[in-house]
Amino acid sequence: MLVKFILAALFLFINHTTLSCDSPENWQFSFQDPATPVMEGIINLHHDLMFFVCLISVFVTWVLTRTLWYFKNTQNNVSSSVTHGTLIEIIWTITPASILLIIAVPSFSLLYAMDEVLSPAVTIKTLGHQWYWSYEYSDYNNIKTVNFDSYMIPEEDLEIGQLRLLEVDNHIIIPVNTHVRIIVSAVDVLHSWAVPSLGIKCDAVPGRLNQTSVFIKREGLYYGQCSEICGLNHGFMPIVVEAVPLLNYISWIFNKLND
């Protein structure tokens, strides 16, 4: 019994540190580990913005504290007649404008990178349903259509090491170091296909095709969920993206085409 417990704990540790490191953790406040250049840019922009936020917060707190201390009624029986100052107004107008310009440059660059689609080698169509996802690999229509549904695994069917409410029966397979285009839509109501580690959140709108691109830099399992309230089982339609080497992807596609 002890041996089984040790083996199970070891499996959980290995699975968590390797395959399942891109999923939410208990009491997590930070981002999940980035796996794409876009997500790396999002995290870097967040850190840059937090620098300015902390700097401004400390400065404003210091000014308010000094104001409350030096201008309380016990130290200023006679009110000041000064209403405004030209220099200070110029400073507090130019300084925020300069900070916004500094922030705008990386923001626009990141927005451009998120919308850019570079000659994709693989195109995957994603459809949201109430309440599951279906996928179609549309590059092989002249041979055979590769499509499948992806349902959440019920809690009673989970195996040791699998994550509750995040595991699915069919993963979406994507090759690493490859430009992939993902076309997103829905067949009933609004959904949203979102995977935090990949920096993707794309709305699935019935009757409309939205597209996004992804370039995964490392192998692994990346977990996401529907991020648009879509009905009763909105919280039970997870997403699992499995990033594999290109040869493994070709082998997987070959097997799917010959099924």
C-alpha positions as CSV (number, residue, x, y, z in Angstrom):
1,M,0.0,0.0,0.0
2,L,2.8,2.4,0.9
3,V,4.6,1.6,-2.4
4,K,1.4,2.4,-4.4
5,F,1.0,5.7,-2.5
6,I,4.7,6.7,-3.2
7,L,4.3,5.7,-6.9
8,A,1.1,7.8,-7.2
9,A,2.7,10.8,-5.5
10,L,5.7,10.5,-7.8
11,F,3.4,10.3,-10.8
12,L,1.5,13.4,-9.7
13,F,4.7,15.3,-9.2
14,I,6.2,14.3,-12.6
15,N,2.9,15.0,-14.4
16,H,2.5,18.3,-12.7
17,T,6.1,19.5,-13.3
18,T,6.2,18.4,-17.0
19,L,2.9,17.9,-18.8
20,S,0.5,19.8,-16.5
21,C,2.6,22.9,-15.7
22,D,0.4,25.1,-17.9
23,S,-2.8,24.8,-15.9
24,P,-4.1,26.9,-13.0
25,E,-2.8,26.2,-9.6
26,N,-4.2,26.7,-6.1
27,W,-3.9,30.3,-4.8
28,Q,-2.2,31.4,-8.1
29,F,-1.9,35.1,-8.5
30,S,0.6,35.3,-11.4
31,F,0.4,34.3,-15.1
32,Q,0.8,30.8,-16.3
33,D,4.1,30.0,-18.0
34,P,4.1,31.5,-21.5
35,A,4.5,29.1,-24.5
36,T,4.1,31.6,-27.3
37,P,5.8,34.9,-28.2
38,V,2.5,36.7,-27.9
39,M,2.0,35.5,-24.3
40,E,5.6,36.5,-23.5
41,G,4.8,40.0,-24.8
42,I,1.6,40.2,-22.7
43,I,3.6,39.3,-19.5
44,N,6.4,41.7,-20.3
45,L,3.9,44.5,-21.0
46,H,2.1,43.7,-17.7
47,H,5.4,44.0,-15.8
48,D,6.2,47.3,-17.5
49,L,2.8,48.7,-16.7
50,M,3.1,47.5,-13.1
51,F,6.3,49.5,-12.7
52,F,4.5,52.7,-13.7
53,V,1.4,51.8,-11.5
54,C,3.6,51.2,-8.5
55,L,5.6,54.4,-9.1
56,I,2.5,56.5,-9.5
57,S,0.8,54.9,-6.5
58,V,3.7,55.6,-4.2
59,F,4.1,59.2,-5.4
60,V,0.3,60.0,-5.0
61,T,0.3,58.4,-1.6
62,W,3.3,60.4,-0.6
63,V,1.7,63.7,-1.8
64,L,-1.6,62.9,-0.1
65,T,0.1,62.0,3.2
66,R,2.2,65.2,3.2
67,T,-0.9,67.3,2.3
68,L,-2.9,65.8,5.1
69,W,-0.1,66.3,7.6
70,Y,1.1,69.8,6.7
71,F,-2.3,71.4,5.9
72,K,-4.4,70.1,8.7
73,N,-6.4,72.8,10.5
74,T,-4.2,72.7,13.7
75,Q,-1.2,73.9,11.7
76,N,-3.1,76.2,9.3
77,N,-5.5,78.5,11.1
78,V,-5.6,80.8,8.1
79,S,-6.5,79.2,4.7
80,S,-4.2,79.8,1.8
81,S,-5.4,82.0,-1.0
82,V,-3.5,80.2,-3.7
83,T,-5.9,78.7,-6.2
84,H,-3.6,77.4,-9.0
85,G,0.0,77.4,-10.3
86,T,1.0,77.4,-13.9
87,L,4.2,75.4,-13.5
88,I,2.6,72.6,-11.5
89,E,-0.3,72.4,-13.9
90,I,2.1,72.1,-16.8
91,I,4.0,69.3,-15.0
92,W,1.0,67.2,-14.1
93,T,-0.3,67.5,-17.7
94,I,3.0,66.7,-19.6
95,T,4.1,63.9,-17.2
96,P,1.0,61.7,-17.6
97,A,0.9,62.3,-21.4
98,S,4.5,61.2,-21.6
99,I,3.9,58.1,-19.6
100,L,0.9,57.2,-21.9
101,L,3.1,57.7,-25.0
102,I,5.7,55.4,-23.5
103,I,3.1,52.7,-22.7
104,A,1.4,53.1,-26.2
105,V,4.5,52.0,-28.2
106,P,4.7,48.4,-26.8
107,S,0.9,48.2,-26.6
108,F,0.4,48.8,-30.3
109,S,3.3,46.5,-31.2
110,L,1.7,43.7,-29.1
111,L,-1.8,44.3,-30.6
112,Y,-0.3,44.1,-34.1
113,A,1.5,40.9,-33.3
114,M,-1.7,39.4,-31.9
115,D,-3.7,40.1,-35.1
116,E,-1.0,39.1,-37.5
117,V,-1.4,35.8,-39.3
118,L,1.8,34.7,-41.1
119,S,1.3,32.1,-43.9
120,P,0.0,29.3,-41.7
121,A,1.3,25.8,-42.2
122,V,-1.8,24.3,-40.4
123,T,-5.3,25.6,-40.2
124,I,-7.7,24.3,-37.6
125,K,-11.4,25.2,-37.3
126,T,-12.9,25.4,-33.8
127,L,-16.7,25.3,-33.2
128,G,-18.3,26.0,-29.9
129,H,-21.4,24.0,-28.9
130,Q,-23.6,23.8,-25.8
131,W,-21.5,22.5,-24.2
132,Y,-18.4,21.1,-25.9
133,W,-15.9,21.9,-28.6
134,S,-15.5,20.4,-32.0
135,Y,-12.4,20.6,-34.2
136,E,-11.7,20.3,-37.9
137,Y,-8.4,20.1,-39.6
138,S,-9.3,21.6,-43.0
139,D,-5.9,21.3,-44.8
140,Y,-6.6,17.7,-45.9
141,N,-10.1,17.9,-47.5
142,N,-8.8,16.5,-50.8
143,I,-8.0,13.2,-48.9
144,K,-10.3,13.1,-45.9
145,T,-11.8,15.5,-43.4
146,V,-10.3,15.2,-39.9
147,N,-12.8,16.3,-37.3
148,F,-13.7,15.2,-33.8
149,D,-15.6,16.4,-30.7
150,S,-13.9,17.2,-27.4
151,Y,-15.9,16.6,-24.3
152,M,-14.9,17.1,-20.6
153,I,-14.1,13.9,-18.8
154,P,-16.5,13.4,-15.9
155,E,-15.0,13.5,-12.4
156,E,-15.7,9.8,-11.8
157,D,-13.7,8.8,-14.9
158,L,-10.6,10.8,-14.1
159,E,-7.3,8.9,-13.7
160,I,-4.5,9.7,-11.3
161,G,-2.8,12.9,-12.2
162,Q,-5.6,14.3,-14.4
163,L,-7.1,17.7,-13.5
164,R,-10.7,18.1,-12.4
165,L,-12.9,20.1,-14.8
166,L,-10.0,20.6,-17.2
167,E,-9.4,17.2,-18.9
168,V,-11.1,16.3,-22.2
169,D,-11.4,13.0,-24.1
170,N,-9.8,14.4,-27.3
171,H,-6.9,16.8,-27.3
172,I,-6.3,19.3,-30.1
173,I,-2.9,18.4,-31.5
174,I,-0.6,21.2,-32.7
175,P,3.0,21.0,-33.9
176,V,5.6,23.1,-32.1
177,N,7.6,25.8,-33.9
178,T,4.9,26.0,-36.6
179,H,2.6,28.9,-37.6
180,V,-0.9,27.7,-37.0
181,R,-4.1,29.5,-37.9
182,I,-7.2,28.8,-35.7
183,I,-10.6,29.7,-37.1
184,V,-13.2,30.1,-34.4
185,S,-17.0,30.1,-34.6
186,A,-20.1,28.7,-32.8
187,V,-23.2,26.9,-33.8
188,D,-25.7,28.0,-31.2
189,V,-24.7,30.8,-28.8
190,L,-21.7,33.0,-28.0
191,H,-18.6,31.1,-26.7
192,S,-15.0,32.1,-26.4
193,W,-12.0,29.9,-27.1
194,A,-9.3,30.8,-24.5
195,V,-6.0,29.2,-23.5
196,P,-4.0,31.4,-21.1
197,S,-0.5,29.9,-21.6
198,L,-0.9,30.6,-25.4
199,G,-2.1,34.1,-25.0
200,I,-5.3,33.3,-26.9
201,K,-8.9,34.5,-26.2
202,C,-11.0,34.5,-29.4
203,D,-14.8,34.9,-29.4
204,A,-16.9,32.2,-31.0
205,V,-19.9,34.0,-32.7
206,P,-22.6,32.1,-34.5
207,G,-22.6,32.9,-38.2
208,R,-19.2,34.6,-38.0
209,L,-15.6,33.3,-38.5
210,N,-13.0,34.9,-36.3
211,Q,-9.4,33.9,-36.7
212,T,-6.2,34.0,-34.6
213,S,-2.8,32.5,-34.9
214,V,-0.4,30.7,-32.6
215,F,3.2,29.7,-32.6
216,I,4.0,27.4,-29.8
217,K,7.6,27.2,-28.7
218,R,7.7,24.2,-26.5
219,E,6.0,20.9,-26.1
220,G,3.4,20.3,-23.4
221,L,-0.3,20.3,-22.4
222,Y,-2.0,23.7,-22.3
223,Y,-5.4,24.0,-20.6
224,G,-8.1,26.5,-21.2
225,Q,-11.8,27.0,-20.9
226,C,-14.7,28.8,-22.5
227,S,-14.5,32.4,-21.4
228,E,-18.0,33.6,-22.5
229,I,-21.0,32.8,-20.3
230,C,-22.9,30.5,-22.7
231,G,-25.5,28.7,-20.5
232,L,-26.0,26.2,-17.8
233,N,-22.8,24.1,-18.4
234,H,-20.6,27.0,-19.4
235,G,-18.0,26.0,-16.8
236,F,-17.8,22.4,-18.1
237,M,-16.4,22.8,-21.6
238,P,-12.6,22.9,-21.1
239,I,-9.9,23.0,-23.8
240,V,-6.7,21.0,-23.9
241,V,-4.0,21.8,-26.5
242,E,-1.3,19.3,-26.9
243,A,1.9,20.6,-28.5
244,V,4.0,17.9,-30.1
245,P,7.1,17.7,-32.4
246,L,6.3,18.0,-36.1
247,L,7.1,14.4,-36.8
248,N,4.6,13.3,-34.1
249,Y,2.0,15.6,-35.5
250,I,2.5,14.1,-39.0
251,S,2.2,10.6,-37.6
252,W,-1.0,11.6,-35.7
253,I,-2.6,13.1,-38.9
254,F,-1.6,10.1,-41.0
255,N,-3.3,7.8,-38.5
256,K,-6.4,10.0,-38.5
257,L,-6.6,10.1,-42.3
258,N,-6.3,6.3,-42.4
259,D,-8.9,5.5,-39.7
